[in-house]
């Protein structure tokens, strides 16, 4: 997902980000974040002729002010600046002015200002913000601030101690510079004389790239409350950072920060930023962190994409910080946050961490939901100490790696965490843990774990499991009283590449995850795909299936210690240890059948274990009598899964496929019969399909069969549409 050049970055923003329409019914948003999103204006309400309109995109009337035009090639600082034909020329001319409510500063499209910056003064008012944007057609106006600085600090645009500004539609860069200093593309700061409580700062549709600063207080788009313990403290309300692209930046992509976390006399450790919305941004190739919210009260972070976070810039500058740990999209000293509909790719693990998501220190009552992560080196979720009452739900993780413990890294001292209705898919070769230990209470409920590596599940006393579905290695390890061990029957497990293709993790009809979960308190309004909760009984995983429920015709796990309803013949059949076994190799054909002769179209599924070398055994369906039935079986002698028809006493193989088989290990077989077509599955993967050339065996019971073999069967289930 990483991008080598600017055009590719913009392509990523266009292709990967979901569109940003009004929220679908059921989308969870914090109340204060909703308030902060109202009444927004795009970078400038200006038509191609340069006319500023008085009504913004939300329909709010904006008070009229003065519009100032800046033209890098055709302007003059001696001109009035109040029309496109009498535009100013330099950004220094803009910096010398103090603007007021309703004013607009418009840079001409296609213009380039090199070795210049904007240091903006004055405040707007409610309903009359000051707008910085563009006019005309063509490329975004480009500010290349190079090695310029104010008080030793470089920036493309600075808003210091002001309120009611809306900026956007710009390109900002500085390139590699030899001077070791702080640099930011857009810097919003409260500091010193004039610091205080600010409101309504919107940064939209701006492209920040190739900006390299010296420490973690620098980077792409930065909001910062600065000062000493004796200085005035700054806070912000109504902050919107939307639709921006930040690429190839040091130190951090987008961040909010406050020195209240360092100054004991400042009060706003947890609420320096209220009504904060970070939405629809693309952040790639970043030296430290991607998107970081500090000291937020109920922030909403949604529809963002991060990729290649952590020492991933092209810069060769020697003064960049040596980074130890990073995360892609995370929060610190924050309460009641909602991070949703985001996606994160290829976050690096350096000396540690490397996760896409992180409940970091002093995070409380916050939620990650409806997010997608893939190929992040440190796993999926980091949970730090001094955290409590947080929720991780309806997220999908595909092949997040295990280089920092495993899927989860829960440090000592982390608080209560609820992890429910997620999908964790890990391919072969990974060895780290699936779940992590914690001294706090971690409850895993209704999740689907697909573990094709060798990782273990934490079984410490502080970790609980209930109603999860497990597939692959160590599936029997968690002490889950309501576990299902089976293939979840995803549409295309491992086949997603982002939010747009995450439907690969929907459940197919007949999945054991459908209607088999348990209701949780405060589950949220919808599943990963926007379906309202619940559709019947809760499902396991991130998909709440709205498909017509299947009817269960038969279910038998032999946990009652008997085989009531089964009729057996040939061999020695018995129930032991919660399974149904045939233990004699002497019988040529051993059969056990149950069900109704009137069943027609249905699916039969069960776990099958071959108990001797070269054994064969499988599922019988549409059984009319011992001379007429279908059979889908495993054969250790040939390492195959085979489909047979027996009509009039003649047994004929009609399909087969190579499947590696190991006696003594359970495999899940499933056969679906619809009309004349039979489809066979092994461990949830479709392996064959066959259609009878003529009508035959149209109805019948189900059963179990082997020939001169011993085998064990468990968890038999028959369902029909």
N, C-alpha and C positions, 0 to 999 in steps of 0.2 A: 504493500500500500504506500510505501514511501515514494517521494516524487523528486525527480532530478532538476526540474526547472520551473520557472514561474507559470508558464502556460499549463504545465501538467498539474500544478497546484490548483489553479482555477478550474481545471477540468474536474479535479476531485471534488471541489466544492459543489460544482453543478451536478455531478453524477451521483455521489454518495449521499449527500444530505437529502433527507426526506423533505418534501414541500412543507411549508408552514401555514396551512390553512387554520381557520378557527378550530379549536380543539373538538375532537369527537366527544360525544356524550360519554361520560364516565372517566375522562382523563383526570387524574388527581393533581390538583394544584393547590399550593398553600394560599390562604386568603390574602395575605399581604402581598404575595407575589403577583396575584391577579390584579390587585390594585395598582401595582407598579407597572404593569404592562399596558394599562389603559391610556388612551390619548397619545399614542406614539406617532412620530413623524419620521419619514424617510430622510435620507441625508440632506435633501433640499427639495421643497415643493416647487420645482422650476420646470417650465416647458423648454422645448428646443430653442425658442427665441430668447430665453433668458428671463421670462416673466415669472416673478414669484407669486404663487397663489396664496390666498388667505385662508384656505381650508386644508387641513392636513388629511392623511390617509384615514384617520379614525373619524373624520367628520367634525372635528373640533375647530371652531373659528379661532384663528390666531390674530392677535392685535397687529395692526399695521405698524411698521417701523421703517427704517431706511435700509435700502439694499445697496451694498457696496460690491463692485466688480473688480476682479484682479486678473490681469492678462499678462503672462510672462513675456510675451514677445511684442504685443501691440499696445501695451499700456504705458502710462507715464505717472510717476509719483506726484507730478505737478498738476495732474488732472483732478477733477472733482471726485471721481470714483463712483458716482451714483448712477451711471448708465454703462452699458456694455461698450458704447462708443467713446466713453471718457473714463476708461478703467484705470485703476492703479496698476503699477508694474511689480513691485517687490513685496515680499512678506514683511519686511521691516516697516513698511508704511502701515500695514495692518497692525503690527505690534505697537505702534505709537498711538493707536486710538483706544478709547474706552467706549465700549458699545453698551446699548441699553435695550429695554424690552422691545421685542418685535423686530430687531435688526437682523439682517442677513449679510453674510460675507460669502461671496460666490467666486470660486476659482474657475478659470476657463478650462474646459475639457481639452485634454491634449497638452496642456501647459506643463513645463518642467521648471522647478525652482531648485537649483543646486547650491549647496552651501548656505541654505536659508532654512528658517524654521518659523513656526507660529507660536507666540507666547501671548495668549488672548486675555483681554481684560474686560471687566464689567459683567453684570449679571442681568439676566432677563427676569421675567415675572411669571406668575401663574397665568397660563393661557397666552403668554407672549414670550416664549423662549427666544434666545438668540440662535440662529441657524448658521452653521458653517457647511457649505456644500459646493456643488459645481453647477455651471451653466453651459449651454451649448451641447454639441454632440461630439462623440469620440471617446478616447481613452480617459480614464480617471486622471485628474490633476495629480502630478507627481511631486512630492516634497522629498528631496534628497538632502538631508541635513548634514551629511558628511561628518566632519570632525568639529562642528560648532558646539558651543556649550554656553550655558548660563550658570554662573556660580559653580563651574566645574562639571556640570551635568548636561548631557546631550539629550535632545528629544526632537521629534518631528512636529508634534502639537502638544502644548501644555495648557491645562486649565488649572489655575492655582487660586484657591479661595474664592470660587465663584459658584453660582447656581443657575439653573435654567439654561442649559446649553444643549443643543442637538447637533452633533457633527457626523459627517459621513460622506461617502462617495469619493474618498481620496485614496491615493497610493503613497505610502511612506516607507522610506529606506534610508540607510546611511552607508552601507557597504562596509568592508573591512577597513578599520582605521588603526593606526599604530598606537594611539594614545589610550592608556589604561584609565577608563572612566565609566561611570554609569551612563547607560543609554536606554531610552525607551521610545517606541514608536509613538504611542499616545500615553501621556502622563497626566493623571488627574490627582492633584495633591492638595492637602490641607495642612498648612504649616505657618507658624510664626504669627506676626501681626495680621489680623484679618481672618485667622483660622476660626472655625466654628462649626455650625450645623448647616450642611448644604443639601440641596435637593435638585432633582430632575437633571441628571446628566445622562445623555443618550449617545452611544457610539455605535454607528451602524454602517454596514456595507463598505468597510474600509479594508484595504489590502496592505498589511504590514509585513515586510520581509527584509532579510539580510541586515538585521540590527543586532549588534553584539556588545553587550555590557559586561561589566566586571564582577557583579555579584547578584545575589538572588533578588535584589530590589529593582531589577532592570528587566527589559525584554520587550514584549509586544504591546499589550494594552495593560497598564498598571494604574490601580487606584491605591493611594497611600495616605494614611493619616500619620504625619510626622511630627516629631517634637520631643522636647525634653520633659522630664517629670514635672517641671514648673511651668511649662508652656501651655497654651490653650489646646484642648483636645478637639479633633475634628470628627464628624460623623456625616454619613450620607443617607438620604432616603430617595427612592425612585431612581434607581440606576438600571439602565438597559444597555446591554452589550449584545448586539444582534447582527447576524449575517456577515460577520467579518472573516477574513482569511489571514491567518498568521503563520508564516513559514520561515524556516531557517533563521531562528532567533535564539539569542542567549540573553537573558537567562531563562525566563519563564514566559509561556505563551500569553495567557490571560490570568490576572490575579487581583485579588483585593487583600489589603494588609493594613494593620494599624500598630503603632508603637505602644498602644495600650497594653499589648501583650508583654512589653518590656518594662513599662513604667508603672510602678505600683500605685501611684496616686491617680492614674487615669481610670475611668469607670467602665468604659465600653469594651471590655474584653469580648463579649458575646454579641453585641448588637451595634457595632460601628457601621454596619451596612444593613439597612432595612429596605424592603420592597426592591430587592435585587433580582434581576432576571438576566441570565446568560443563555442565549438561545441561538441555535442555527449557525454556530461558528465552526470553521475548519482550522485545526491547529496541527501543524506537521513540522517534523525535523527540528525539534526543540532541544536545547542544551540541558535544561533541568526539568521542570514539571510542565504539564500541558495546561490544564485549567484548575486553578486553586482558589477556593473561597475560604478566607479567614474572617472570623468575627462576624458571620452573617446570622441574621435572625430571619428564619423562614425563607431562605433564598430558593429560587426555582432555576434549575440548570437543566436544559432539555435540548434535544435535537442537535447536539454537537458531535463532531467527529475529531478524534485525535489519532495520530499515527506517527510512529518512530519518535517516541519521547525518551529523552535521556542520552546526552552526549551524541546527538545525531545530526548536528549541523555540519555544514561544509567548511566552517571556519578553521583556519590554522593559527589563529591568534594565540600567543603564549600566555596571556593574562586571564583567559577564561577560567572560572573556578573548576577545581577538580571535584567532580560530583560523585557522591557516594551512593545516594538512594534517590529514587524518583517514583512518582506515580502519575497516571495519565489525567484523571479527573477526580478531585478529592476535596475534602473539607477539613478544617481545623478550627477549634474553638467556635463551633457553630451549633445552633439548635434548630430543630424543626425544618431541616432542609429536605428538598425533594430533587433528586437527580433522576431524570427519566428520558427515555427514547434517545439516549446517547449511544455512540459506538466508539470502540477503542481497539486499535490494532498495534501490535509489535512494540509495546512498551519494553524498554530494556531493563534487565537486572544488572546493576553495576556491582557495588559491594553488598547489596541487599535490596529488598523491596522489588520494584518492577511490576506492580499490579496495575490494572486499569482503574480499580475503585479502591477507596480507602476511607474507613471511618477512623480518622486520626484522633489525636488526643483532644479531650474536652469536646467531643461530639455527642450530642444527646437527642433522642426522639427524632431521628432522621431516617430517610428512606432512599435506597437505590431500587428502582423498578423499571421494567420494560427496556432494559439496556442490553446491548450485544457486545461481546468481547471475543477476540480471536488472536491467537499467536502472541499473547503477552507473556514475556519470559518469566515473570515472578508469580504466575498463578492468576487467580481471579479477584480475590478480596483480601485486603489487609485490615485488621482490626487492632487498634492500639489500646494502651491502657487509658484510664480515665475516660471511658466511654460507657454508655448505658442506654438501654431501651431503644435500640436501633433495629431496623428491618431491612432484609435483603430478599426481594420477592419478584417473581415473574421475570427473571433475567435469563439469558442464554449465553453460555460460555462454550466456545468450540476451540479445542486444542490450545487453551492457555497452558503454558508450560509449567514445569515443576521446579524451577531453579531457586525458588525461595520457599522451601518446605513442601508446597503442593498447591492444590486448588485454593485452600484457605491458609492464611497465616494469622493466627490469633495469639497475640503476645500475652504474657502473664499480666494479669490485672485488667484485661478487657472485661467489660460488663455484659449484661444480658443482651443476647442477639437472637432474633428470630429469622431463620432462613427457610422460606417455604416457596413451593411451586416454581423452582428453577430447573433448568437443564444444564448438566455438566457433562460434556462429551470430551473424552480424552482418548486419543489414538494410541497405538502400540508404541513401546519404547520408553515411556515415562515411568519413573520409579518413585517420585515423591508422593506424599500422602494425598488422599482424596479430601479428607477433612482434618482440621487441626485441633489440638488440645487448647483448653482455656480454663482459667480459674473462675471465669464467669459462666453463666448458664447459656449454652448454645443449643437451640432446639431446631433440628432439621425435620421438616414436615412436608409431605407431598412433593418432594423433589424427585427427579430422575437422574440417576448416576450411571453413566456408561463408561466403564473403566477397562480399556483394552491394554493398559500398561500393567505394572505390578504394584501400584500404590495401595497402601492400607488405609483403613478408616480408623479414626480415633475412637477409642472405646473407653475414655476416661469418664469418671463419675459425673463430671460437669457437662457432658455432652449427651444429648438424648436424640433418639430417632423414632419417628412414627409415620407410618403410611408412605414410606418412600419406595420407589421402584429401583432395583439394582440390576445391572447387567454387566457381565464380564468378571474380571478378577476380584477376588475377595468379596463377592456379592453376599456371602452368608455371614460375613464378619460382624456387621453392626447388630446390636441388640435391639432390633426393631420388631415389636410384637405384631405389627400388621404389614410386614414387608411383602413385596412381590419380587421374585427373582425370575426375570423373563426379559425377552426383547421388548422394548417399548413400542416397536413397530412405527418408527418415525417415517415420514414421507421419504426423506433422503438423508439419513444421519451422516454428518461430516460433509454435507454438500452445500453449506451456506458460505457466503462471502461478505455478509453485512446485513443490516436491517432489511434491505429490500428483498433478500433471498432467505430470510430466517424462517420462512414457511417450510423449509426442509425439516424443521423440528415440530411440525404439527403431528398429531396422532392420527393414524389411519383408523378407519372404522374397524372395530374388533380389537383394538389395542387394549391390553390389560390395564393400562393407565386410565381409561375412560370410566367415569362414575365410580372409581374405587378409592378415592382420596377421602379426606376428612375435612369438615368445615373448620376454619381457623377464625379466631376473633380478629376483626378489622382486616379483612383480606385485601382491601382495595376495591375499586369499582369494576375492574376489567382484567382480562388476561393480557398476555404479551401482544396479541393480535387485535385487541379492541373488542373482544366478545365480553358481554356483561356477565358478571358472576352472580349466581352459579347457574349452569344449564343442567338441571337435575342435580344429582349428587356431584360433589367436587371431583375434578380430575386430578391426576398427578402430572407434574411437569408444568410448563409455561403455557400450555394450550388448553383452554376450556372448550372441549368439543361441542359444537352446536349441532352436529349431525344427528339424524334420527337415531335414538338409542337402539342397540341390539337387544334381542331377547335371549336370556340365558335359558337354554333348554335342559342343561345338565351341568353340574359342577361337583367334583368329587376329589378331595385331597387325601382321602383315606385316613384322616386324622381321628375318625371315630373308632378305628381299629378293626373295621370289618369291610366286607365287599358286598354289602346288601344291594340287591338289584342287578348284580352281575351274574352271568351264567358262564361257567368255564368248562372247557373240555380239552383233554390232552395235557400231560405234564402234571406238575404239582404247584397249584396256585395258592397263595396265602398273603395276608396283610401283616406286615411287620415294620416297625419304626416309621409309621406314617406313610407307607408306600405299598404298592401291589406288585408282587413278584411271582415269577414262574421259575422254579429252581431245578428243573430236570432237563437234561439234554437228550433223554431217551426218546421223547415223543417227536415224531416226524413233524407234526403240525400241532401247535398249542394255540387255542383261541379262548378269549373271554369277551363277551358282548353284553351290551346293555342299551337302553333307550327304546325308541318307538319305531316300528316298521313304517309309520306314516311320514317320518321326517323326510323332506325333499332337499331343499337348498339350505346348506348350513356350513359352519366352520367347526372343525374339531381340532383341539390343541392339547398337547400334553408333553410332559418331560419324560424322556426315554433314556435308560441307561443299559448298555450292553454289558453283560456280566461275565462273559468268557471270550477268549480269543476267537476270531473269525465268526462271532455271533451275528445274527440278524434279528431285527425286531422293529415293529412299527405300529401305525394306527390303521384300523379298518374303518371304512365308512360306506354308506349305502349297502349295508349288509342285509341281504334278504334271507340267506341261509348259508350253510357251510360251503356251498358250491357256487355262490354268486355274491361277490363283493368287490370293492376297490381296496387297495393296500398301498400306503406310503410308508416306506421303511428305511432304516439305516442298515448297511451291510459292511461289517468290519473286514470281511474277507476281500472285498474289492475297493474299500474306501469310497463308497458311493451312497447317494440317496436315490432310491428307485421307486417308481410308480408302477403298480401292477393292476391288471384287471383279471378277475376270475369269473368266468361266465360258463355255465353248464359244466362246471368242474374242471375246466382247463385254465391254468394260471399262465398269463402272458405278461412279460414286461413291456410297457409302452413308452417309458421315458426313464432317463437316469442322468445323474450328474456327479462329478467327482466331489467328494466332501471328505476331508481328513477326519478319521474317527479314532478315538482312543477308548477302549473298553474301561469301564469303571467310572466314566464321567458322564453326567447328565447332559443331554442336548434337548432343545425344545423343538418339537415337530409340530407343524400346523398344516392342515389340508383344508382348502375351501372348495366346495363343489357348488356350481351354479349352472343349472341346465345340464348341458353335456360337457362343460369345461371344468377341469380340475387344476388347481394351482397349489404347489407345494412350497413350504417355507422351512428353513432350518435356522434356528436362533434368530427369527424375525426377518431373515433375508430370503426373498423369493429366489428359488433355485430352478423351478421348472413349471411349465404349464402344458396341458394336453387337452385336446377336445376329441371326444369319441366320435367316430365317423357315422354312427347311427345311434338312434335312441336305445339306451340300455340302462339297467340299474338306476331307475328313476327315483327310488326312495329306499330307505332302510335305516337300520340301527347303526351304532358305532361299536368299535371293538378294538382289541389288542391282539397281535399275532406274532409268532416267531416260528422258526423251523429248526429243529435240532439245536436249540440255543436256550440260554437262560438270559433273563432280562428283568428290569424293574421299571415300573411306571408310576407317575405321580402327577398331581395337579391337572386332572382331566377336566376339560371345559368344552361345552358345545353351545354355540350361539347361532342365532338366525337373524336376518334383517327384520 
